[in-house]
Amino acid sequence: MKISTILDYSGGFKNAVAEVAMLEKAGLDLVWVAEVYGFDSPSLMGYLAAKTESVDIGSAILPIYSRTPSLIAMTAAGVDALSDGRFHLGLGASGPQVIEGFHGVPYTNPLGRTREIIEICRDLWKREAPLVHQGKNYTLPLPSDQGTGLGKPLKLLTHPLRSSLPIWVASLGEKNVAMTAEVADGWIPVFFIPERANDVWGASLRAGAAKRDPSLGELMISAGGLLAIGEGDDVTAMRQLARPMTALYVGGMGAKGKNFYNELAVRYGFEKEAAVIQDLYLSGHKKEAEAAIPDEFLELTSLCGPKGYVEERIASFKAVGVTHLQIIPIPTGDQTKSSLIATVKEMV
C-alpha cells in the first residue's frame, strides 16, 4: 500500500509545494492536485514537478468538460515529461453547476465522454498512427458538415516520455464505477467507508472487472481521510475538522436530485441525515448543516485515534483493495506532517 495526499494550497501554492518536498522525503508516494474554478492545475503541477524529485504527481481531478480530449492528452504528456515519468492523469466529470455555470458547456453524457477521452488519450500517447476517432461524443477529425472540411488526422508532434500513463477516474455512481473498473487504471472515490464499500460499490466493481482488459492489471484505489494519531479525546476530535467540507459536498455540491455526494450518503444508510444536511445547507444554514453530520459518518471516513486504532483502520482499507491510502495528516503535540507520513509508512 502506498501513501497519497491531496495538495492543500489555501495558504499559498509555493509554500504548499515546499511542504510536499519535505513529505516526499518522509515517504509520500503520490500527491494529488485539484482543479475546481480557481487556478488551473497543470500550471501548478508543472511547478510541483520542478520542485520535487520522487513523489508522483496526479490531477484529482482534471474536469473532462473543460478541455478537448487531445489537449488533456497533451497536458498529461507534458507534465509527465517535466516530472520524469511521475504523472498520473486523474479525470472526473465535476458537476453541472460548475461545468455549465463556469465553463458554459452542456453537462451531457459524462460516462460516455470519459470512456472516449480515455481511448483518445491512450491512442495519442502511443503515436502508432494519426489520430482518428469515431465516437458518440467526439469525432476526430471533425466531419466536413460540422466545420470547414479541412481537418486532417495528426499524430502528437512531441514523443511522450511514456506511451502509457496511469489514468484514474473519480466516480461514485453505479454505472460510472463499473466503467471505471472496466477501463481505468485507478479509481478515486470520496467519503470511502471500507466496511460498507462492498454493499455500495461491490456489484459495480465486479461488473466492470468482468470486462476489464487483463493488460491493465488490478484496479488501483486511492481512498482514506483525515489522519491524526495519538491518545486522548483531542486526537479523536480532529475528525470534526471534516464537518465543513462534508456539509459542502453532501449539502451544497449540487441541487436537490442532482447531488452525487448526497446520494452516496443515502446509499451508506444516512438517508434522513442527508436530507436534513441538504435542506439546511441550501437554505443558507451552513453551520447547522455541519452540526447535522452524524459523528458515525465522520469516524468511518477518517483515521483519527490511538496508533493501534489507526492500524486497524488501515487494515480495513487494505482489505477492500485500497492501494493508495489517501491521508490528510493533522499533527498534534510535537508531531509534524512529515513524522505522521513516516509513521503511517511503517504501518502499511
N, C-alpha and C positions, 0 to 999 in steps of 0.2 A: 504494500500500500504506500502511495506517495502522498506528499503534503502539498495542498494548494491553498491559496487565499485570494481574495479579491482586493484590488488596489483601492485604498481609501485616500483620495487626493483632495478631500474637502479642505485640508489645511494647506494646500499648495502642492502642485504636482512635483516640483523639483525636490521638495522635502520628502514627499512620499517615495519617490524613486531612490533617494539616498537611503531611506529606511529599508527598501527592498534589497538594496545592495548588501546590507547587513544581514537581512533574513536569509539570503541565499547562502551565506557563509555558515549559518546555523542549520542548514539542511532543507530550506524551502525548495520544492521541486518545480512548482508552477504558480505563476501569478496571472490572474485574470484582470482584464481592463474593460470596464463597462463603457457603453455609449448610450446615452438617453437623448437629451436635447441640449447638451452643453458643448464642450469641445469635442471634436471628432477623435475617436480612439486611435486610428492609425498614426496620427501625428504623435500622440502620447506614447504609443508602443515603439515607434522608431527611436524616440528619446530614451525610453527604457532599455531598448536593445543596446544602445551605445554606452549606457552606464552600468550594465551588468555583464556577467561573464558566463554563468552556467544555468541560471534559472530559466525554465521555459516560460514563454510569454503567450498568453491567449486572449482572444477577443471574447468577451462574455457580456453582452453579445454584440455582434455586428448585425444591425437590423436588415433583413433581406429586401425591404422595400426602398431603402434609402440609396441604393446603388444598383447599377446594372450587374448582371451575373459576371460579365467579363471584367468589370472593374473590381469586383470582390476578389476574383482570382488573381488579378494583377496586384492588388494591395497585399494579399496574403503572400504571394511570391516575393514581393518587395520586402516586407517585414521579415520574412524567413531568411532572405539573403543578408539583411542587415544584422540579424541575430545569429548568423552562422548555423542556421538549421534548428532554431529553438521555437518556432512559431506554431501555435495551434489555432485553427480557424473555428471560432465559436459563432454559430448562426442562430438567429431567432426571429420570430415574426413581430415581436413587440406587441402593440395593441392598437385598435382603431383610433383611439383618442390621440395618440402621438403620431401615428402614420398619416392619418387623414388631416389632423389638425396642424401638425408641424411641417410635414413633408408634402401635404397636398396630393397624396397618392391613394387611390382606392384600396381599401383593405380587403382584397379578394383572394380566395383560394390559397391560403398560406401553406397548406400541406403540399399541394402540387408545385407551388413556386419553390419551396425549399428543396424538394426532390430534384427538380430540374436544375437549380443552381448548383447542387452538389455534383450532378452529372457534368455540367458545363465546366466547373472548376477542375474536376479531375481530367477532363479531356484537354483543357488548355495547358495544364501543368505537364502533361505527357508530351505534348508537341508532336504527336505521331502524324498528324495531318492538319490542314487548315480547318478551322472551326466551322462545323455545320451542325445545327441543332434544330430539329423539328419537334416542338412541343406544344402543349395547350396554352402555355403562358409565355413562352419565348420561342421565337423563330429567328435563327441566325444563319445566313444574312437575312435582313428584313425583306419580305416579299415586295416586288415592284409595285403592287397596288397599294402598299402602305407607305411608300416613300418615293425616292427618285428613280429607283430601279438600278442604282449604281453600286449598291453594296456588294462586297466580294468576300469570300471566305479568307480568313487570315490566321496565321499562327501567332502565338505570343512571340513578340520580337526578341525579348531577352530570355535566355535559357534559365529556367528556375534552378535554384540550388538543389532542390529535390523534386522529383517527378510525382511525388505523392506526399501530401501534407495531411496530418490528422484533422478531421472535421468533426466538430461536436455540434449538437443541436440542443437548444434549451426548449423543452417541450413538457406539457402537462396533461393535455387531453389524451383520451384513449387511442384515437386514430393517429395522432401526432407522435405519441410514444412508440406505437407499433412501427410507424415509418422510420423513426429514429433507430430503433433496434434492427431494422432491416438494412438501412443504407449508410448510417453514420458510423464513425469510428468511436465517438463518445457521446454521452448523454449528460446534460446539465439540468437536473431537476431543482426545484426550490422548495423550501419547507419540507424537507425529506424526513419522514419518520420511518426508520428501518423496521420497527415492529409492525407497521401497517402497510409497508410498501407492496408486499405481495398481494394483499387484498385490493389495493387501489390500482396497481400497475402490472401485477403479475401476468394476467391474461394478455395484455398488450405486448409486454416484453417477449413472451413466449411466441405470440403470433408473428412478431417481427423477426425473431431469431430463426423461426422455421423457414423464412425466405432469404435469410442472410447469406451473402457470398462468403464461403469459408475463408477466402483470402483476406478478408477484413480482420480476422481474428476475433477475440472476445470483445464485447462492447465495454468500453471504459465508462466509469460513472464518477462524477465529481459531486460530492454531497457532504454536508456536515452542518456547522452552525457556530454560534459564539462559543469560545473556549476560555474557561477560567479554571485553574487548578489550585486547590488548597482546602484547608479545613475552615469550618465556620459558616454562619449564615451570610456573611458579607461576600463570600465567594459564590454561593448558590444564587444570591440576589443579583449577580451580574447578568443572569438571563433576562432580567427585567429590562435591560437595555434594548432588547429586541422589540419592545412594545411599539414604539413609533413607526418603525419600518413595517412591522406586521400589520398594524392598523392601516397604514397607507396602502399596502398591497391588497389585503383582504377586504378593506372597506372602500378604498378610493381609486384603485387602479382599474378603472372601467365602470361602465354604467350597470345598472341592475340587469341581470340576464346576460351581461357581456363582460363579466369579470372572472377570468380563468382561475385566479388565486382564491376567490371566494368559493368557486365551485370545488376547488381542491379541498378547502376546509370542510365543506359539506361531505365530500366523499370520505374524509377522515373520520366522520362521525360528529362533527361540531356544527350541525345544521342550524340549530336555534341560535347559537352564539354567532355564527357567520352572518345571519340575518340582522341581528342586533348591531353588530360591528358596522355593517354596511349602512344601515339606516342612520346611525349616529354620525358616521364619517361624512356621508353625503349631505347631511343636514347641517354640517359645519361644527359638530361637537366632537372634535378630534380627540381631545383628552379623555372624554367619556368613552370614545371608541377604543382607545388604548386600554382603558381600565376594564373593558368588557372582554378582553382577550383572556381565555382560560389559562391559569397557571400551568395546567397539564400540557397545553399546546406548546408553551414556551419551553418547558422541560424536555419534551420529546424532540424538539427541533434544535437542541443545544447540547453542549458538553461542558457543564459547569458543576464542579463539586470536588470532593477529595480525589486523590490520584487513583485509588482503586476503582472508584465510581467511573471516572473518565476512561479508564482502561476497559471497563465493561461496556461503556457506550461505544468506544472504538470497535470493540469486538462485534457489537451488534451491527454496525455499519459494514464491517468487513464480511460478515456472514451473509449479507444480502447482495454482495457483489460490488460494493463501492471500492474503486481502485485508487481514487484520489480523495483523501479526507480533506474536505473544504472547511477551513477554520478561520475564524476572526479572533486572533489572540487578544485577551484582555489581561494585562499584568496586574497583580496585586502585591502589596508589600514591596520587597526588593526585587521582584521579578522584572524581566524585560520581555518584549515580544520575541526577541531572539532566544532567550532562555526557554520560553514556552515552546517555541518551534523545536528546539533541541530536545526538550523533554518528550514531546509527542513523537518525535522521530525515533526515539528509543522504544516507545510503546507500540508503534506499528510494525 
